[in-house]
């Protein structure tokens, strides 16, 4: 049976992501991460949330999690065993340690993902996972990342909000029956990403972090460019429909 494009992309992302995650978890912690005062528990949560998302939908692209079936428990078992192995291996790294709290964060990330998958479809779950990732990475460091890594920080805001917008556009096309043909589609495409951006920055401000106007401008530009390109593609496809 031929694989769908969605499943091929998910499997490809899993093949790339899992080894990369393993390597990053078993190399010395970069000094930059230490200087940024990053919460490693948040990183563990995000890492396993993304991993369980890719694993579940690579195996079950069109199915929600059902706790009455063995597949959900097998995936949870794989995540639990991998998390134990991951922590035990870190015990032998000079700059790493085996931490039960890290493992707890791994399990919470895995369980959060599976609960989401039991309630929502692929595209809405992907939107939420991307949103959680952006929100957490934006607020994960106590230091100002614009000062520490200006180029990396700018690239993160551009590509993260661009991808978030792309997923949202796909969702409204598939489930809200809106196509790139007019003002209603443009408003719908812009509203959620910009609203999400403002919410993230407002929360950062509440936490006492500096509001960097440059980050907001880059994010808005990414959202706008993504919507504009999607609109043009919709116009070119229109005569064929």
VOBA-1610 file (N, C-alpha, C; in pm, whole numbers, padded with zeros to 5 digits, always signed):
BEGIN
Unk+00084-00120+00000Unk+00000+00000+00000Unk+00088+00125+00000Unk+00058+00218-00090Unk+00138+00339-00102Unk+00119+00428+00021Unk+00228+00488+00066Unk+00222+00578+00180Unk+00176+00716+00136Unk+00098+00781+00219Unk+00055+00918+00191Unk+00173+01012+00207Unk+00163+01130+00145Unk+00269+01229+00159Unk+00287+01271+00304Unk+00176+01284+00376Unk+00182+01321+00518Unk+00262+01219+00598Unk+00237+01090+00571Unk+00307+00986+00645Unk+00455+00979+00606Unk+00484+00998+00478Unk+00623+00999+00433Unk+00701+01110+00502Unk+00641+01229+00511Unk+00708+01342+00576Unk+00728+01315+00725Unk+00627+01253+00787Unk+00637+01222+00930Unk+00747+01120+00956Unk+00751+01016+00874Unk+00855+00913+00890Unk+00994+00974+00865Unk+01005+01057+00761Unk+01133+01123+00733Unk+01178+01211+00847Unk+01084+01286+00904Unk+01117+01372+01019Unk+01159+01289+01139Unk+01093+01174+01162Unk+01128+01086+01273Unk+01268+01028+01256Unk+01299+00986+01134Unk+01431+00928+01106Unk+01542+01030+01131Unk+01514+01156+01102Unk+01612+01261+01126Unk+01615+01303+01274Unk+01497+01316+01333Unk+01487+01376+01467Unk+01539+01284+01577Unk+01504+01156+01572Unk+01539+01068+01684Unk+01690+01053+01702Unk+01767+01022+01595Unk+01913+01016+01613Unk+01974+01150+01655Unk+01918+01260+01600Unk+01969+01392+01639Unk+01946+01418+01787Unk+01827+01382+01834Unk+01796+01397+01977Unk+01890+01315+02063Unk+01917+01192+02020Unk+02007+01104+02096Unk+02148+01164+02104Unk+02196+01214+01991Unk+02331+01273+01988Unk+02339+01395+02078Unk+02241+01483+02067Unk+02242+01606+02148Unk+02233+01575+02298Unk+02167+01465+02333Unk+02153+01429+02474Unk+02278+01365+02531Unk+02374+01332+02445Unk+02493+01261+02493Unk+02623+01329+02454Unk+02616+01457+02433Unk+02735+01538+02413Unk+02744+01639+02527Unk+02861+01694+02554Unk+02873+01795+02661Unk+02776+01911+02639Unk+02720+01960+02748Unk+02626+02072+02739Unk+02702+02196+02692Unk+02659+02259+02582Unk+02729+02378+02532Unk+02732+02490+02636Unk+02841+02563+02637Unk+02853+02676+02730Unk+02744+02780+02707Unk+02701+02793+02581Unk+02596+02889+02550Unk+02467+02857+02625Unk+02435+02727+02632Unk+02315+02684+02704Unk+02327+02718+02852Unk+02445+02699+02907Unk+02468+02733+03048Unk+02455+02883+03071Unk+02512+02960+02979Unk+02506+03107+02992Unk+02364+03159+02980Unk+02282+03089+02903Unk+02144+03133+02883Unk+02053+03093+02998Unk+02106+03009+03091Unk+02028+02962+03206Unk+01898+02895+03161Unk+01914+02797+03073Unk+01799+02728+03016Unk+01746+02623+03113Unk+01615+02610+03120Unk+01552+02507+03202Unk+01557+02374+03128Unk+01640+02281+03178Unk+01654+02153+03107Unk+01530+02067+03118Unk+01448+02086+03223Unk+01324+02009+03235Unk+01227+02046+03124Unk+01223+02172+03088Unk+01139+02216+02977Unk+01187+02157+02845Unk+01320+02150+02829Unk+01376+02090+02708Unk+01339+01943+02696Unk+01346+01872+02809Unk+01308+01730+02809Unk+01161+01714+02772Unk+01076+01798+02827Unk+00933+01792+02797Unk+00907+01811+02647Unk+00966+01915+02589Unk+00947+01943+02447Unk+01003+01831+02361Unk+01123+01785+02395Unk+01189+01683+02315Unk+01104+01557+02304Unk+01047+01514+02415Unk+00967+01391+02413Unk+00827+01415+02360Unk+00774+01533+02374Unk+00646+01566+02312Unk+00657+01557+02160Unk+00763+01613+02104Unk+00785+01606+01960Unk+00812+01461+01916Unk+00892+01389+01995Unk+00928+01252+01960Unk+00805+01162+01957Unk+00719+01171+02059Unk+00601+01085+02062Unk+00502+01123+01952Unk+00498+01251+01917Unk+00413+01295+01806Unk+00458+01228+01676Unk+00587+01236+01647Unk+00639+01178+01524Unk+00624+01026+01523Unk+00650+00963+01637Unk+00641+00817+01645Unk+00497+00770+01625Unk+00403+00834+01694Unk+00263+00790+01684Unk+00210+00805+01542Unk+00230+00923+01484Unk+00170+00948+01353Unk+00249+00884+01239Unk+00373+00842+01264Unk+00445+00760+01166Unk+00385+00620+01162Unk+00342+00570+01278Unk+00283+00437+01286Unk+00133+00437+01258Unk+00066+00546+01301Unk-00081+00553+01289Unk-00122+00688+01232Unk-00098+00710+01103Unk-00118+00844+01046Unk-00262+00894+01049Unk-00358+00804+01050Unk-00499+00846+01040Unk-00582+00804+01161Unk-00516+00768+01270Unk-00590+00720+01386Unk-00559+00801+01510Unk-00664+00831+01586Unk-00644+00890+01717Unk-00605+00781+01816Unk-00546+00822+01926Unk-00510+00726+02031Unk-00637+00672+02097Unk-00642+00542+02110Unk-00748+00477+02186Unk-00683+00399+02298Unk-00713+00435+02422Unk-00650+00370+02536Unk-00700+00228+02556Unk-00801+00188+02479Unk-00851+00051+02486Unk-00773-00042+02394Unk-00687+00015+02310Unk-00608-00065+02218Unk-00462-00069+02261Unk-00395-00176+02221Unk-00259-00199+02267Unk-00159-00099+02210Unk-00188-00043+02091Unk-00091+00044+02024Unk-00051+00163+02110Unk-00148+00223+02180Unk-00117+00340+02266Unk-00022+00300+02378Unk-00045+00185+02439Unk+00038+00140+02551Unk+00176+00096+02503Unk+00184+00040+02382Unk+00314+00003+02327Unk+00400+00127+02301Unk+00338+00231+02245Unk+00412+00355+02220Unk+00457+00417+02352Unk+00370+00418+02451Unk+00408+00473+02582Unk+00521+00391+02643Unk+00516+00258+02626Unk+00622+00172+02678Unk+00755+00201+02609Unk+00751+00220+02477Unk+00873+00253+02403Unk+00933+00383+02455Unk+00849+00483+02477Unk+00898+00611+02525Unk+00955+00597+02667Unk+00888+00518+02751Unk+00934+00501+02889Unk+01069+00428+02893Unk+01082+00321+02813Unk+01207+00244+02811Unk+01320+00327+02751Unk+01289+00399+02643Unk+01392+00483+02582Unk+01438+00592+02679Unk+01343+00649+02753Unk+01378+00752+02851Unk+01470+00698+02959Unk+01444+00576+03006Unk+01531+00514+03107Unk+01671+00492+03050Unk+01676+00434+02928Unk+01806+00408+02865Unk+01882+00539+02842Unk+01810+00642+02803Unk+01872+00772+02777Unk+01936+00828+02903Unk+01865+00821+03015Unk+01917+00873+03141Unk+02033+00789+03194Unk+02022+00657+03181Unk+02129+00570+03229Unk+02259+00592+03152Unk+02247+00612+03020Unk+02366+00638+02939Unk+02430+00771+02975Unk+02349+00869+03012Unk+02403+00999+03050Unk+02485+00991+03179Unk+02460+00887+03258Unk+02535+00868+03383Unk+02685+00851+03356Unk+02717+00798+03237Unk+02857+00772+03201Unk+02922+00888+03126Unk+02848+00997+03106Unk+02903+01116+03041Unk+02961+01209+03147Unk+03079+01263+03117Unk+03149+01345+03217Unk+03069+01468+03258Unk+03000+01529+03162Unk+02928+01653+03192Unk+02777+01633+03204Unk+02735+01508+03209Unk+02592+01477+03221Unk+02568+01399+03349Unk+02440+01381+03381Unk+02406+01303+03500Unk+02271+01237+03479Unk+02251+01127+03551Unk+02122+01057+03547Unk+02029+01123+03649Unk+01920+01182+03600Unk+01833+01262+03686Unk+01690+01212+03672Unk+01633+01167+03784Unk+01496+01116+03782Unk+01396+01225+03744Unk+01430+01351+03774Unk+01339+01461+03738Unk+01336+01483+03587Unk+01452+01462+03522Unk+01453+01468+03376Unk+01365+01359+03317Unk+01375+01240+03376Unk+01293+01128+03328Unk+01145+01157+03348Unk+01110+01220+03460Unk+00971+01257+03485Unk+00922+01354+03378Unk+01008+01450+03340Unk+00972+01545+03235Unk+00953+01474+03101Unk+01036+01372+03076Unk+01021+01291+02954Unk+00883+01224+02951Unk+00846+01163+03062Unk+00717+01093+03069Unk+00600+01189+03057Unk+00612+01305+03120Unk+00504+01405+03112Unk+00486+01450+02967Unk+00598+01473+02896Unk+00590+01511+02756Unk+00525+01404+02672Unk+00560+01278+02697Unk+00503+01165+02622Unk+00354+01151+02650Unk+00316+01156+02777Unk+00175+01142+02814Unk+00091+01258+02761Unk+00147+01380+02769Unk+00075+01496+02716Unk+00045+01478+02569Unk+00145+01430+02495Unk+00125+01406+02353Unk+00017+01303+02328Unk+00023+01190+02394Unk-00075+01083+02372Unk-00216+01126+02410Unk-00229+01205+02514Unk-00362+01257+02551Unk-00415+01349+02442Unk-00329+01436+02389Unk-00370+01522+02278Unk-00412+01440+02157Unk-00336+01334+02128Unk-00365+01252+02011Unk-00495+01174+02026Unk-00540+01155+02149Unk-00666+01084+02171Unk-00787+01176+02150Unk-00763+01307+02144Unk-00872+01403+02133Unk-00880+01472+01998Unk-00765+01491+01933Unk-00760+01579+01816Unk-00698+01510+01695Unk-00722+01567+01576Unk-00666+01512+01453Unk-00522+01559+01432Unk-00457+01503+01332Unk-00314+01527+01306Unk-00281+01675+01296Unk-00353+01750+01213Unk-00315+01888+01186Unk-00338+01979+01306Unk-00444+01954+01380Unk-00467+02037+01499Unk-00365+02004+01608Unk-00331+01876+01621Unk-00227+01837+01717Unk-00093+01897+01677Unk-00060+01892+01548Unk+00065+01951+01500Unk+00070+02101+01532Unk-00042+02169+01512Unk-00049+02312+01542Unk-00021+02337+01690Unk-00081+02254+01777Unk-00063+02270+01921Unk+00080+02238+01962Unk+00138+02131+01905Unk+00275+02093+01938Unk+00373+02202+01897Unk+00354+02257+01777Unk+00440+02367+01731Unk+00422+02488+01822Unk+00297+02517+01859Unk+00271+02630+01947Unk+00336+02613+02084Unk+00325+02493+02142Unk+00388+02466+02272Unk+00540+02481+02261Unk+00595+02431+02151Unk+00740+02440+02131Unk+00785+02585+02122Unk+00716+02665+02043Unk+00751+02807+02030Unk+00738+02878+02165Unk+00626+02854+02232Unk+00601+02919+02361Unk+00710+02885+02462Unk+00745+02756+02469Unk+00844+02712+02567Unk+00983+02763+02533Unk+01024+02750+02407Unk+01158+02794+02369Unk+01173+02946+02383Unk+01064+03019+02366Unk+01069+03165+02382Unk+01094+03203+02528Unk+01039+03123+02620Unk+01045+03158+02762Unk+01136+03068+02843Unk+01215+02985+02774Unk+01294+02884+02843Unk+01422+02940+02905Unk+01473+03046+02846Unk+01601+03102+02892Unk+01577+03229+02974Unk+01654+03243+03078Unk+01645+03364+03160Unk+01722+03479+03097Unk+01825+03445+03021Unk+01905+03549+02955Unk+01836+03595+02828Unk+01877+03710+02777Unk+01822+03765+02653Unk+01893+03699+02535Unk+01821+03613+02463Unk+01883+03540+02352Unk+01917+03630+02234Unk+01852+03744+02225Unk+01885+03839+02118Unk+02027+03890+02135Unk+02071+03905+02259Unk+02208+03948+02285Unk+02308+03833+02269Unk+02269+03712+02313Unk+02361+03599+02311Unk+02379+03542+02170Unk+02267+03519+02101Unk+02273+03458+01967Unk+02177+03533+01874Unk+02212+03653+01831Unk+02118+03736+01754Unk+02071+03671+01624Unk+02163+03610+01549Unk+02125+03551+01419Unk+02038+03428+01440Unk+02079+03341+01532Unk+02001+03219+01561Unk+01863+03255+01614Unk+01857+03354+01701Unk+01729+03397+01756Unk+01638+03453+01647Unk+01694+03531+01555Unk+01615+03587+01445Unk+01564+03476+01353Unk+01651+03377+01323Unk+01610+03265+01239Unk+01501+03182+01306Unk+01513+03164+01438Unk+01411+03090+01511Unk+01275+03157+01497Unk+01269+03287+01521Unk+01141+03357+01513Unk+01083+03354+01371Unk+01168+03366+01272Unk+01118+03368+01134Unk+01063+03231+01094Unk+01142+03128+01113Unk+01100+02996+01067Unk+00994+02934+01157Unk+01001+02960+01287Unk+00903+02903+01379Unk+00763+02959+01352Unk+00753+03091+01340Unk+00621+03150+01316Unk+00575+03129+01172Unk+00670+03117+01079Unk+00633+03084+00943Unk+00573+02944+00935Unk+00636+02848+01005Unk+00586+02711+01005Unk+00453+02701+01077Unk+00440+02771+01190Unk+00313+02774+01263Unk+00200+02823+01171Unk+00227+02929+01097Unk+00128+02985+01005Unk+00095+02887+00894Unk+00195+02818+00842Unk+00174+02721+00735Unk+00083+02607+00782Unk+00107+02557+00903Unk+00023+02450+00958Unk-00121+02499+00977Unk-00136+02623+01025Unk-00268+02680+01045Unk-00342+02695+00911Unk-00272+02739+00808Unk-00333+02753+00676Unk-00381+02618+00624Unk-00300+02515+00644Unk-00340+02381+00602Unk-00464+02335+00678Unk-00469+02369+00805Unk-00585+02329+00886Unk-00712+02397+00838Unk-00706+02528+00817Unk-00829+02598+00776Unk-00870+02557+00635Unk-00775+02516+00553Unk-00809+02468+00419Unk-00882+02335+00425Unk-00835+02246+00515Unk-00892+02111+00521Unk-01020+02105+00603Unk-01027+02182+00712Unk-01136+02163+00807Unk-01233+02282+00818Unk-01191+02399+00772Unk-01281+02514+00774Unk-01330+02551+00635Unk-01287+02474+00536Unk-01332+02491+00397Unk-01307+02632+00345Unk-01196+02692+00388Unk-01160+02824+00337Unk-01043+02810+00240Unk-01058+02869+00121Unk-00951+02864+00022Unk-00897+03004-00004Unk-00775+03009-00055Unk-00706+03138-00074Unk-00767+03216-00189Unk-00882+03280-00162Unk-00951+03350-00270Unk-01003+03488-00231Unk-00984+03530-00108Unk-01040+03660-00074Unk-01002+03707+00065Unk-01065+03819+00105Unk-01033+03883+00231Unk-01062+03797+00352Unk-01169+03717+00345Unk-01204+03632+00459Unk-01093+03532+00488Unk-01036+03474+00382Unk-00927+03378+00399Unk-00803+03447+00456Unk-00772+03566+00406Unk-00654+03639+00454Unk-00667+03672+00602Unk-00785+03720+00643Unk-00807+03754+00783Unk-00794+03630+00872Unk-00855+03520+00827Unk-00849+03396+00904Unk-00705+03345+00914Unk-00629+03357+00806Unk-00491+03308+00803Unk-00400+03389+00893Unk-00425+03519+00904Unk-00340+03608+00984Unk-00380+03611+01130Unk-00509+03594+01159Unk-00561+03619+01293Unk-00497+03532+01400Unk-00500+03400+01381Unk-00448+03312+01486Unk-00296+03326+01505Unk-00214+03324+01399Unk-00069+03339+01420Unk-00030+03469+01488Unk-00092+03580+01447Unk-00059+03708+01510Unk-00110+03712+01653Unk-00230+03659+01675Unk-00282+03653+01812Unk-00195+03567+01901Unk-00147+03456+01847Unk-00057+03368+01923Unk+00074+03439+01954Unk+00130+03508+01855Unk+00254+03584+01875Unk+00239+03685+01987Unk+00132+03761+01985Unk+00109+03863+02088Unk+00091+03799+02226Unk+00025+03683+02230Unk+00005+03614+02358Unk+00138+03567+02416Unk+00225+03511+02330Unk+00355+03464+02375Unk+00439+03579+02429Unk+00441+03691+02356Unk+00521+03805+02398Unk+00464+03870+02524Unk+00331+03871+02536Unk+00269+03927+02656Unk+00305+03842+02778Unk+00301+03710+02762Unk+00337+03622+02873Unk+00484+03641+02910Unk+00569+03657+02810Unk+00712+03681+02836Unk+00730+03809+02918Unk+00652+03911+02882Unk+00660+04038+02954Unk+00615+04021+03099Unk+00510+03942+03120Unk+00461+03916+03255Unk+00568+03845+03338Unk+00645+03757+03272Unk+00752+03686+03341Unk+00873+03774+03369Unk+00868+03897+03320Unk+00978+03990+03345Unk+01085+03990+03238Unk+01059+03924+03126Unk+01157+03922+03019Unk+01142+04045+02930Unk+01252+04084+02871Unk+01252+04204+02787Unk+01175+04179+02657Unk+01091+04274+02619Unk+01020+04266+02492Unk+01108+04324+02384Unk+01153+04239+02294Unk+01242+04281+02185Unk+01158+04307+02061Unk+01150+04433+02021Unk+01067+04471+01907Unk+01114+04401+01780Unk+01244+04383+01767Unk+01299+04316+01649Unk+01241+04175+01632Unk+01226+04102+01743Unk+01169+03968+01736Unk+01025+03971+01687Unk+00950+04068+01734Unk+00810+04082+01694Unk+00801+04116+01544Unk+00885+04207+01499Unk+00885+04246+01357Unk+00919+04127+01269Unk+01022+04051+01306Unk+01062+03934+01228Unk+00949+03831+01224Unk+00885+03809+01337Unk+00776+03711+01343Unk+00658+03753+01257Unk+00619+03880+01265Unk+00509+03931+01183Unk+00544+03920+01034Unk+00670+03950+01002Unk+00714+03937+00863Unk+00703+03793+00815Unk+00742+03698+00899Unk+00732+03556+00863Unk+00588+03515+00841Unk+00499+03560+00929Unk+00357+03528+00916Unk+00302+03586+00786Unk+00334+03712+00759Unk+00283+03781+00640Unk+00335+03717+00512Unk+00463+03687+00508Unk+00522+03625+00389Unk+00459+03489+00363Unk+00439+03411+00468Unk+00379+03278+00452Unk+00237+03288+00397Unk+00159+03381+00451Unk+00021+03400+00404Unk+00021+03448+00259Unk+00111+03539+00226Unk+00117+03593+00089Unk+00152+03484-00012Unk+00251+03401+00022Unk+00291+03292-00069Unk+00178+03191-00085Unk+00113+03157+00027Unk+00000+03062+00020Unk-00114+03120-00063Unk-00137+03251-00051Unk-00242+03316-00130Unk-00211+03310-00279Unk-00086+03337-00315Unk-00046+03329-00456Unk-00059+03188-00510Unk-00020+03089-00431Unk-00033+02950-00475Unk-00180+02915-00496Unk-00266+02965-00406Unk-00409+02942-00420Unk-00465+03004-00547Unk-00415+03121-00582Unk-00461+03186-00705Unk-00420+03108-00829Unk-00297+03056-00830Unk-00249+02979-00945Unk-00324+02846-00959Unk-00365+02791-00847Unk-00437+02663-00852Unk-00584+02680-00888Unk-00634+02799-00872Unk-00778+02822-00889Unk-00831+02782-01028Unk-00764+02817-01138Unk-00818+02780-01269Unk-00831+02630-01290Unk-00751+02550-01218Unk-00753+02406-01236Unk-00868+02341-01164Unk-00926+02411-01065Unk-01032+02351-00984Unk-01167+02358-01056
//
